[in-house]
Amino acid sequence: MGVEQFKVIGINHQTAPANIRGLFSVNEQQHLSILHKSDKDLFVLSTCNRTEVYGFFEHSADMISLLLSETKADRATFYLHGFCYNGFEAISHLFKVASGIDSQLLGDYEITGQLKKAVKFAREAKGISGLLDKIINSAIQTSRTVRGETKISSGTVSLSYAAAKYIVNNVTDAANKKYVLVGTGKIGKHTCMHLMQQLGTKNITLINRTASKATEIADALQLQTDTWNNLAQQVNDADVVIVATNAPDKVITSGMCQVNKPRVFIDLSVPANIDDNVKNMEGSVLLDVDLLSKIQDDSLKARKEDLPLALCIIDAQLEEFRRWYSIHKYNEVLRQLENKIALEGLQQIHNMFAVEPAQKKLLHENSESISERIKNAFAFRVNDHAHADNYLALLNNIIETHPSFSLN
């Protein structure tokens, strides 16, 4: 399959709120199941901002069915909130996602790592074709160029940073509060580090289902840990509870809070892992990823000002990919052209001169070198021409319909 069959279907923060996005959330086990259910080339990117399936399919409906087979959502909900892109439009979307242009927090630096992780998972579980690999690498290179040549990721741009910033700006005497952080994956770890940097506090207790992961981070940062069995007690004692678990169900409920006091609950998970009822407790506040994304920092103005430049870079990178693909899809016809030049060149020399056996090998090597240079020159010239596709299609037609054509 070619770029024409490359598609992306999904749902993101622009098309649906967090509670709807949660219905489409995909964990690693679900990702693995989706990969194994299809013989197509694909991967799934599922974050708090989005769940998107990228791959080579004839029909986007097949991709939608794959996603729905492993999530809690239904087809009607997808058609109400989802989207489908095809071909170069899908590639452009991936370039924007990788560059942080399509994130809730403009310039979000965490998305590139999340994309790499999703691709690595698919590659190890099933494998990725050369063309999909090229598209992904081009997206990552575009991200590097955008971040290197613009201020789109200036400042510290991530949900974990926004969570810490909210606490600094809205919690009285924040440095002396008791914090409980549930979930010590990448986002949880980053949130913990932002809290320490901005508040100077170490009164943070880490809890994770796999205790060793929490212990590893706590030892490195000189913090406290507790077991999952003591989660309710820790939540009851805490002033600020931050959850980054991405569990399929709620892990924090209002019933855990026996002591009535003001608390801040921050849910960095999609689907939501904190029960909505906690915000009904007197003095308590609940923030989810959508509310956090509205928090603006001092660098937002500079990031917005560089958005047009970032989009221009993406357009240029997309055009470069178009040019590469216009030649790549005719690799076979160019290889045949190269072979034709080499064979006919050798035949003409043999017809004109008496060639000694010892000279045949040298002639063959020189003929291959010359034909390769001619092919590369041809490809370079055609690549620069506005009608490259037409010329290569014509050459392909000649070779396919007249395999014995002469270059004379």
C-alpha positions as CSV (number, residue, x, y, z in Angstrom):
1,M,0.0,0.0,0.0
2,G,1.1,3.6,-0.6
3,V,0.5,6.9,1.1
4,E,-2.9,7.1,-0.5
5,Q,-4.1,4.4,1.9
6,F,-2.5,5.9,5.0
7,K,-5.2,7.0,7.4
8,V,-5.7,8.2,10.9
9,I,-9.0,8.0,12.9
10,G,-9.5,9.1,16.4
11,I,-10.8,11.5,19.0
12,N,-9.0,14.3,20.7
13,H,-9.3,17.3,23.0
14,Q,-10.6,19.5,20.1
15,T,-13.5,17.1,19.3
16,A,-14.5,15.8,22.8
17,P,-14.2,16.6,26.5
18,A,-12.2,14.4,28.9
19,N,-15.2,12.2,30.0
20,I,-15.9,11.3,26.3
21,R,-12.2,10.8,25.5
22,G,-12.0,8.4,28.5
23,L,-14.4,6.0,26.7
24,F,-11.9,5.7,23.9
25,S,-8.7,5.4,26.1
26,V,-6.5,2.5,25.2
27,N,-4.0,0.8,27.5
28,E,-1.0,-1.4,26.5
29,Q,-3.0,-4.6,26.6
30,Q,-5.8,-3.1,24.5
31,H,-3.1,-1.7,22.1
32,L,-1.6,-5.2,21.8
33,S,-5.0,-6.7,21.1
34,I,-5.7,-4.1,18.3
35,L,-2.4,-4.9,16.7
36,H,-3.0,-8.6,16.7
37,K,-6.6,-8.3,15.4
38,S,-5.5,-6.8,12.1
39,D,-2.9,-7.8,9.5
40,K,-2.5,-4.2,8.6
41,D,0.4,-1.9,9.4
42,L,-0.7,0.3,12.3
43,F,-0.1,1.7,15.8
44,V,-2.2,3.5,18.4
45,L,-1.4,6.7,20.2
46,S,-3.5,7.1,23.4
47,T,-2.8,9.9,25.8
48,C,-4.9,12.2,28.0
49,N,-5.4,14.5,25.0
50,R,-6.2,11.9,22.3
51,T,-6.7,8.3,21.1
52,E,-5.7,7.9,17.5
53,V,-5.1,4.9,15.3
54,Y,-2.6,5.4,12.4
55,G,-2.2,2.8,9.6
56,F,-2.6,1.7,6.1
57,F,-6.2,0.7,5.4
58,E,-8.5,0.7,2.4
59,H,-11.5,1.9,4.5
60,S,-11.5,4.0,7.7
61,A,-14.5,2.1,8.9
62,D,-12.3,-0.9,9.5
63,M,-10.1,1.2,11.8
64,I,-13.0,2.5,13.7
65,S,-14.3,-1.0,14.2
66,L,-10.9,-2.0,15.6
67,L,-10.8,0.8,18.1
68,L,-14.4,0.2,19.2
69,S,-13.7,-3.5,19.7
70,E,-11.3,-2.7,22.6
71,T,-12.9,0.4,24.2
72,K,-16.1,1.3,26.1
73,A,-17.3,3.6,23.3
74,D,-19.9,3.0,20.6
75,R,-20.0,3.9,16.9
76,A,-22.6,6.7,17.4
77,T,-20.3,8.4,19.9
78,F,-17.4,8.1,17.6
79,Y,-19.3,9.6,14.6
80,L,-20.4,12.5,16.9
81,H,-16.9,13.3,18.3
82,G,-14.4,11.5,16.1
83,F,-12.5,12.4,12.9
84,C,-10.8,10.7,9.9
85,Y,-8.0,11.9,7.8
86,N,-6.5,10.3,4.7
87,G,-3.3,10.4,2.7
88,F,-1.1,13.5,3.0
89,E,-3.8,15.1,5.3
90,A,-3.2,12.3,7.8
91,I,0.6,12.8,7.5
92,S,0.2,16.5,8.1
93,H,-1.9,15.8,11.2
94,L,0.8,13.4,12.6
95,F,3.5,16.1,11.9
96,K,1.4,18.6,13.9
97,V,0.7,16.1,16.8
98,A,4.4,15.3,17.1
99,S,5.4,19.0,17.1
100,G,3.0,19.9,19.9
101,I,0.9,22.1,17.6
102,D,-2.2,19.9,18.2
103,S,-1.8,19.6,22.0
104,Q,-4.1,21.2,24.6
105,L,-1.1,23.0,25.9
106,L,0.5,24.5,22.8
107,G,4.0,23.2,22.4
108,D,3.5,20.3,24.9
109,Y,7.0,18.6,25.0
110,E,5.7,15.3,26.3
111,I,3.8,14.2,23.2
112,T,7.0,13.4,21.2
113,G,8.0,10.9,23.9
114,Q,4.5,9.4,24.0
115,L,4.6,9.0,20.2
116,K,8.0,7.3,20.3
117,K,6.7,5.0,23.1
118,A,3.6,4.0,21.1
119,V,5.6,3.3,18.0
120,K,8.2,1.3,19.9
121,F,5.4,-0.8,21.4
122,A,3.9,-1.6,18.0
123,R,7.3,-2.3,16.5
124,E,8.2,-4.8,19.2
125,A,4.8,-6.4,19.2
126,K,4.2,-6.8,15.5
127,G,6.7,-4.8,13.4
128,I,6.4,-1.7,11.3
129,S,6.9,-1.4,7.5
130,G,9.5,0.7,5.8
131,L,7.0,3.3,4.6
132,L,5.3,3.7,8.0
133,D,8.7,4.0,9.6
134,K,9.6,6.7,7.1
135,I,6.4,8.7,7.9
136,I,7.1,8.4,11.7
137,N,10.7,9.4,11.4
138,S,9.7,12.4,9.2
139,A,7.2,13.4,11.9
140,I,9.8,13.2,14.7
141,Q,12.3,15.1,12.5
142,T,9.7,17.8,11.9
143,S,9.1,18.0,15.7
144,R,12.9,18.6,16.2
145,T,13.0,21.3,13.6
146,V,9.9,23.1,14.9
147,R,11.2,23.0,18.5
148,G,14.7,24.0,17.4
149,E,13.7,26.9,15.2
150,T,10.7,28.4,17.1
151,K,9.6,29.2,20.6
152,I,6.7,26.8,20.4
153,S,8.0,24.8,23.3
154,S,9.5,27.7,25.3
155,G,9.1,27.6,29.0
156,T,8.0,24.4,30.6
157,V,5.0,23.1,28.7
158,S,3.2,20.1,30.1
159,L,0.2,19.0,32.2
160,S,2.6,18.1,35.0
161,Y,3.9,21.6,35.0
162,A,0.4,23.1,34.9
163,A,-0.6,21.0,37.9
164,A,2.3,22.4,39.9
165,K,1.7,25.9,38.7
166,Y,-2.0,25.7,39.8
167,I,-0.9,24.6,43.3
168,V,1.7,27.4,43.6
169,N,-0.9,30.1,42.6
170,N,-4.0,28.8,44.4
171,V,-3.0,26.8,47.5
172,T,-2.3,28.9,50.6
173,D,1.0,28.0,52.3
174,A,1.5,25.4,49.6
175,A,5.1,24.5,50.7
176,N,3.9,23.2,54.0
177,K,1.0,21.0,52.8
178,K,0.9,17.2,52.7
179,Y,0.9,15.8,49.2
180,V,0.0,12.3,48.0
181,L,0.9,11.4,44.4
182,V,-0.7,8.2,43.1
183,G,0.9,6.7,40.0
184,T,4.7,7.0,39.4
185,G,4.9,6.8,35.6
186,K,6.5,9.5,33.5
187,I,3.8,12.1,34.1
188,G,3.6,11.3,37.8
189,K,7.4,11.6,38.1
190,H,7.5,14.9,36.2
191,T,4.7,16.3,38.4
192,C,6.6,15.3,41.5
193,M,9.8,17.0,40.3
194,H,7.9,20.2,39.4
195,L,6.4,20.3,42.9
196,M,9.8,20.0,44.4
197,Q,11.3,22.6,42.2
198,Q,8.6,25.2,42.5
199,L,7.7,24.7,46.2
200,G,10.9,23.3,47.7
201,T,8.8,20.7,49.5
202,K,9.6,17.1,50.2
203,N,6.4,16.3,52.0
204,I,5.3,14.1,49.1
205,T,4.2,10.5,49.5
206,L,4.4,8.3,46.4
207,I,2.0,5.4,45.9
208,N,2.0,3.0,43.0
209,R,0.4,-0.4,42.4
210,T,3.8,-1.8,41.7
211,A,5.5,-0.6,44.9
212,S,9.1,-1.0,43.5
213,K,8.5,1.8,41.0
214,A,7.4,4.2,43.6
215,T,10.4,3.2,45.8
216,E,12.9,3.7,43.0
217,I,11.7,7.3,42.5
218,A,11.3,8.1,46.2
219,D,14.9,6.9,46.9
220,A,16.3,9.1,44.1
221,L,14.4,12.2,45.2
222,Q,14.5,11.4,49.0
223,L,10.7,11.2,49.4
224,Q,8.3,8.9,51.2
225,T,6.3,5.9,49.9
226,D,3.4,3.9,51.1
227,T,1.6,0.8,49.9
228,W,-1.5,0.6,47.7
229,N,-3.4,-1.0,50.7
230,N,-2.9,2.3,52.7
231,L,-4.1,4.5,49.9
232,A,-7.4,5.5,51.6
233,Q,-5.6,6.5,54.8
234,Q,-3.0,8.6,52.9
235,V,-5.8,10.4,50.9
236,N,-7.7,11.0,54.2
237,D,-4.6,12.7,55.7
238,A,-3.6,14.6,52.5
239,D,-4.1,18.3,51.6
240,V,-3.4,17.8,47.9
241,V,-4.0,14.5,46.0
242,I,-2.6,14.1,42.5
243,V,-3.5,11.0,40.5
244,A,-1.7,9.9,37.3
245,T,-2.6,6.2,37.1
246,N,-4.6,5.9,33.9
247,A,-6.5,3.0,35.5
248,P,-9.7,1.8,33.8
249,D,-11.8,2.7,36.8
250,K,-11.8,5.2,39.7
251,V,-9.1,4.8,42.3
252,I,-10.0,7.8,44.5
253,T,-13.5,8.2,46.0
254,S,-15.1,10.6,48.5
255,G,-15.5,7.7,50.9
256,M,-11.8,7.7,51.5
257,C,-12.0,11.2,53.1
258,Q,-13.2,10.6,56.7
259,V,-11.7,13.9,58.0
260,N,-13.6,16.9,56.7
261,K,-11.1,19.5,55.5
262,P,-10.3,21.4,52.3
263,R,-8.5,19.4,49.8
264,V,-7.3,19.8,46.2
265,F,-7.7,16.8,43.9
266,I,-5.9,16.9,40.6
267,D,-6.7,14.1,38.1
268,L,-4.1,13.8,35.3
269,S,-5.7,10.6,34.0
270,V,-8.0,9.8,31.1
271,P,-10.3,8.1,31.8
272,A,-10.9,9.9,35.0
273,N,-9.5,8.1,38.1
274,I,-11.0,10.4,40.7
275,D,-14.7,10.2,41.5
276,D,-16.6,13.4,40.6
277,N,-18.2,13.3,44.1
278,V,-15.1,14.6,45.8
279,K,-15.8,18.1,44.5
280,N,-19.0,18.1,46.5
281,M,-17.1,17.9,49.8
282,E,-16.9,21.2,51.6
283,G,-13.8,23.2,50.6
284,S,-12.6,20.6,48.1
285,V,-11.6,21.4,44.5
286,L,-11.3,18.9,41.6
287,L,-9.3,19.6,38.4
288,D,-9.1,17.4,35.4
289,V,-6.8,17.7,32.3
290,D,-9.2,20.0,30.4
291,L,-9.3,22.5,33.3
292,L,-5.5,22.3,33.7
293,S,-4.9,22.9,30.0
294,K,-6.6,26.4,30.4
295,I,-3.8,27.5,32.8
296,Q,-1.6,30.0,31.0
297,D,2.0,30.6,31.8
298,D,4.3,33.6,31.0
299,S,5.7,31.9,27.8
300,L,2.3,31.4,26.1
301,K,2.4,34.7,24.2
302,A,5.8,33.9,22.7
303,R,4.6,30.4,21.8
304,K,1.5,31.8,20.1
305,E,3.5,34.3,18.2
306,D,5.7,31.6,16.7
307,L,2.7,29.4,15.7
308,P,2.6,30.7,12.1
309,L,6.3,29.9,11.7
310,A,5.9,26.4,13.1
311,L,3.1,25.8,10.7
312,C,5.3,27.0,7.8
313,I,8.0,24.6,8.9
314,I,5.5,21.7,9.0
315,D,4.3,22.6,5.5
316,A,7.9,22.6,4.2
317,Q,8.6,19.3,5.8
318,L,5.4,17.8,4.3
319,E,6.4,19.1,0.9
320,E,9.8,17.5,1.3
321,F,8.1,14.2,2.1
322,R,5.9,14.6,-1.0
323,R,9.0,15.0,-3.1
324,W,10.7,11.9,-1.6
325,Y,7.5,9.8,-2.0
326,S,7.1,10.9,-5.7
327,I,10.4,9.2,-6.4
328,H,10.1,6.4,-3.8
329,K,6.9,4.9,-5.3
330,Y,8.7,4.5,-8.6
331,N,11.8,2.9,-7.1
332,E,11.1,-0.3,-9.1
333,V,10.8,1.4,-12.4
334,L,14.0,3.4,-11.8
335,R,15.8,0.1,-10.9
336,Q,14.6,-1.4,-14.2
337,L,15.8,1.7,-16.0
338,E,19.2,1.3,-14.3
339,N,19.4,-2.4,-15.3
340,K,18.4,-1.6,-18.9
341,I,21.1,1.0,-19.3
342,A,23.7,-1.4,-17.9
343,L,22.7,-4.4,-20.0
344,E,22.4,-2.4,-23.2
345,G,25.7,-0.7,-22.6
346,L,27.5,-4.0,-22.2
347,Q,25.8,-5.5,-25.2
348,Q,26.8,-2.6,-27.5
349,I,30.4,-2.9,-26.3
350,H,30.4,-6.7,-27.0
351,N,28.9,-6.1,-30.4
352,M,31.6,-3.5,-31.3
353,F,34.7,-5.0,-29.9
354,A,36.2,-8.4,-29.1
355,V,36.2,-8.4,-25.4
356,E,38.6,-10.7,-23.5
357,P,37.1,-12.8,-20.7
358,A,39.4,-11.0,-18.1
359,Q,38.0,-7.6,-19.2
360,K,34.3,-8.7,-18.9
361,K,34.2,-8.3,-15.1
362,L,35.8,-4.8,-15.2
363,L,33.4,-3.8,-17.9
364,H,30.4,-5.1,-15.9
365,E,31.5,-3.2,-12.8
366,N,32.0,0.1,-14.8
367,S,28.7,-0.4,-16.6
368,E,26.8,-0.8,-13.3
369,S,28.5,2.3,-11.9
370,I,27.7,4.4,-14.9
371,S,24.1,3.2,-15.1
372,E,23.6,4.0,-11.4
373,R,24.9,7.5,-11.9
374,I,22.5,8.0,-14.9
375,K,19.6,6.7,-12.8
376,N,20.4,9.0,-9.9
377,A,20.8,12.0,-12.2
378,F,17.5,11.1,-13.9
379,A,15.8,10.8,-10.5
380,F,17.2,14.1,-9.3
381,R,16.1,15.9,-12.4
382,V,12.6,14.4,-12.4
383,N,12.2,15.1,-8.7
384,D,12.7,18.8,-9.4
385,H,10.2,18.8,-12.2
386,A,6.6,19.8,-11.7
387,H,5.4,16.9,-13.8
388,A,7.6,14.2,-12.2
389,D,4.7,11.8,-11.6
390,N,3.6,12.0,-15.2
391,Y,7.1,11.3,-16.5
392,L,7.7,8.4,-14.1
393,A,4.3,6.9,-14.8
394,L,5.0,7.0,-18.6
395,L,8.3,5.3,-18.1
396,N,6.7,2.7,-15.9
397,N,4.1,2.1,-18.6
398,I,6.7,1.7,-21.3
399,I,8.7,-0.8,-19.3
400,E,5.6,-2.8,-18.2
401,T,4.0,-2.9,-21.7
402,H,7.2,-3.2,-23.7
403,P,9.8,-5.1,-21.6
404,S,12.1,-5.4,-24.6
405,F,12.2,-1.7,-25.6
406,S,15.5,-0.3,-26.8
407,L,17.2,2.8,-25.5
408,N,18.7,3.5,-29.0
